[in-house]
């Protein structure tokens, strides 16, 4: 069971890293694909919005702002 959990964590970390890279590169379509409207922790969401604001890409900022928060 712990190997499944480890795989999930590794996948989540890899996906988050890919998301950060896509935001930094201004890749709107990839950001949208990676987000897939999945709920996100508030801390992660705020971090990614701040990162997107550095690039001043309004489309990516809007995509991130629309993501629901995990409860």
C-alpha positions as CSV (number, residue, x, y, z in Angstrom):
1,X,0.0,0.0,0.0
2,X,2.8,2.4,0.7
3,X,4.2,2.0,-2.8
4,X,0.9,3.2,-4.2
5,X,1.0,6.2,-1.9
6,X,4.6,6.9,-3.0
7,X,3.7,6.7,-6.6
8,X,0.8,9.1,-6.1
9,X,3.1,11.6,-4.3
10,X,5.7,11.3,-7.0
11,X,3.1,11.9,-9.7
12,X,1.7,14.9,-7.8
13,X,5.2,16.4,-7.4
14,X,6.0,15.8,-11.1
15,X,2.7,17.3,-12.2
16,X,3.2,20.3,-9.9
17,X,6.7,20.8,-11.3
18,X,5.3,20.6,-14.9
19,X,2.6,23.1,-14.0
20,X,5.2,25.6,-12.6
21,X,7.3,25.2,-15.7
22,X,4.3,25.7,-18.0
23,X,3.2,28.8,-16.1
24,X,6.8,30.3,-16.2
25,X,6.9,29.6,-20.0
26,X,3.4,31.1,-20.6
27,X,2.1,27.8,-22.1
28,X,-1.7,28.5,-21.6
29,X,-2.9,25.3,-23.3
30,X,-0.6,23.1,-21.2
31,X,-1.5,24.9,-18.0
32,X,-5.2,24.3,-18.7
33,X,-4.5,20.6,-19.5
34,X,-2.5,20.1,-16.3
35,X,-5.1,21.8,-14.1
36,X,-8.0,19.8,-15.5
37,X,-10.2,21.7,-13.0
38,X,-8.9,19.5,-10.1
39,X,-9.2,21.0,-6.6
40,X,-6.0,22.4,-5.2
41,X,-4.7,23.3,-1.8
42,X,-4.9,27.0,-1.1
43,X,-1.2,27.4,-0.5
44,X,-0.3,25.7,-3.8
45,X,-3.0,27.8,-5.7
46,X,-1.7,31.1,-4.2
47,X,1.9,30.2,-5.0
48,X,1.0,29.4,-8.7
49,X,-1.1,32.6,-9.0
50,X,1.9,34.6,-7.7
51,X,4.2,32.9,-10.2
52,X,1.7,33.6,-13.0
53,X,1.6,37.3,-12.0
54,X,5.3,37.5,-12.5
55,X,4.8,36.7,-16.1
56,X,1.7,39.0,-16.3
57,X,-0.3,36.4,-18.3
58,X,-3.9,37.3,-17.6
59,X,-5.2,34.1,-19.2
60,X,-3.1,31.8,-16.9
61,X,-4.0,33.9,-13.9
62,X,-7.7,33.6,-14.6
63,X,-7.3,29.8,-15.1
64,X,-5.6,29.5,-11.7
65,X,-8.1,31.7,-10.0
66,X,-11.0,29.5,-11.2
67,X,-9.5,26.3,-9.7
68,X,-11.6,25.1,-6.8
69,X,-9.9,24.7,-3.4
70,X,-9.5,21.3,-1.7
71,X,-11.7,21.0,1.4
